[in-house]
Amino acid sequence: MIKKLRVTVDGKTYDVTVEVPDESDAPAPPAPPPFSAPPLPPPSALPPPASAAQTAAAPGEVRSPLAGRVIAILAKPGQVVKQGDPLFTIEAMKMNTSVSAPKAGKVEEIMTTIGDAVDEGQLLARIED
């Protein structure tokens, strides 16, 4: 069916002709299927949380708790540190995260440099008794 309409836009009036299909002629669109989420596996089948990489570290291993960029190294090989002393600063999404010594001891090795991109769980340093 063709209809003539008068439309006003920004104060100007326009005469337009519009074709409107008959509702009886147009097929109805198919109904979407109902949404059904797949069932969740039992909690025992889920993988461990991402922070497990830090807790699974061997004693004296210092691992990155997140992916980011090393912006500060606060210790050097041979330095004696106490548990909780800050060793690194990692920047991710414009936020700084301090990485601390997991135990007291002597820093044996540092495996990264300032500016390096690191992955979550990546080994940054080793501390020996």
C-alpha positions in Angstrom: 0.0 0.0 0.0 1.3 3.5 -0.9 0.7 6.4 1.5 1.2 10.1 1.1 2.5 11.8 4.3 3.4 15.3 5.2 6.5 15.5 7.4 8.0 18.6 9.1 11.7 18.6 9.8 13.4 21.6 11.4 10.4 23.8 10.6 10.3 22.8 6.9 7.3 20.8 5.6 7.8 18.0 3.1 5.3 15.9 1.2 6.5 12.3 0.9 5.2 9.1 -0.6 5.9 5.9 1.4 5.2 2.3 0.5 3.9 0.4 3.6 3.7 -3.3 3.1 0.4 -5.0 4.1 0.9 -6.9 7.3 -1.0 -9.8 5.8 1.4 -10.0 2.9 4.6 -10.0 4.9 5.6 -13.2 6.6 6.1 -12.9 10.4 9.8 -13.1 11.4 10.7 -16.4 13.0 10.8 -16.3 16.8 14.4 -16.6 18.2 15.1 -19.9 19.9 15.1 -19.6 23.7 18.5 -19.0 25.3 19.9 -21.9 27.2 23.3 -21.6 28.9 25.4 -24.8 29.0 25.6 -26.3 32.5 28.6 -25.4 34.6 31.0 -28.1 35.5 31.2 -29.0 39.2 33.6 -26.9 41.2 36.1 -29.8 41.5 36.4 -29.8 37.7 37.2 -26.1 37.4 40.9 -25.0 36.9 42.6 -23.4 39.9 42.4 -19.6 40.2 45.0 -17.5 38.4 46.7 -16.6 41.6 47.7 -20.2 42.1 50.8 -19.4 40.0 52.1 -17.4 42.9 51.3 -19.9 45.6 52.7 -22.8 43.5 56.1 -21.1 43.4 59.0 -23.0 45.0 60.4 -21.5 48.2 62.5 -18.5 47.3 61.1 -18.1 43.8 59.7 -14.6 43.1 57.0 -14.7 40.4 55.0 -12.0 38.8 51.4 -11.8 40.2 50.1 -10.3 37.0 51.0 -9.6 33.4 52.5 -6.1 32.9 55.7 -4.1 32.5 58.6 -4.0 35.0 59.1 -0.3 35.9 61.3 -0.6 39.0 63.8 -3.2 40.4 64.4 -2.4 44.0 66.9 -5.2 44.8 70.1 -6.5 43.2 71.9 -9.8 43.3 73.8 -10.4 46.5 71.4 -8.0 48.5 70.0 -9.4 51.8 66.3 -8.9 52.1 63.6 -9.6 54.7 60.3 -11.3 54.0 57.9 -8.6 52.6 60.6 -6.3 51.4 59.6 -4.7 48.0 61.7 -6.1 45.1 59.9 -5.0 41.9 57.2 -2.7 40.7 55.0 -3.9 37.8 52.8 -1.5 35.9 49.6 -2.9 34.3 46.7 -0.8 33.1 48.2 2.4 34.5 48.3 0.9 38.0 51.5 -0.1 39.9 51.8 -3.4 41.8 54.6 -4.0 44.3 56.1 -7.5 44.3 57.6 -8.4 47.6 60.1 -11.0 48.9 58.3 -14.2 49.8 61.0 -15.0 52.4 64.1 -13.6 54.0 67.4 -14.4 52.4 70.0 -13.2 49.8 68.9 -12.3 46.3 70.7 -14.9 44.1 69.5 -13.9 40.7 67.2 -11.4 39.0 65.8 -12.6 35.7 64.3 -9.4 34.3 65.2 -5.8 33.6 63.4 -2.5 33.7 61.0 -2.1 30.7 60.6 -5.9 30.2 57.0 -7.2 29.6 56.3 -10.0 32.0 53.5 -12.6 32.1 51.5 -13.7 35.2 53.5 -16.3 37.0 56.8 -15.5 35.2 59.9 -16.0 37.4 61.4 -12.7 38.3 64.1 -13.6 40.9 65.4 -16.2 43.2 66.1 -15.8 46.9 68.4 -18.2 48.8 68.7 -18.6 52.6 
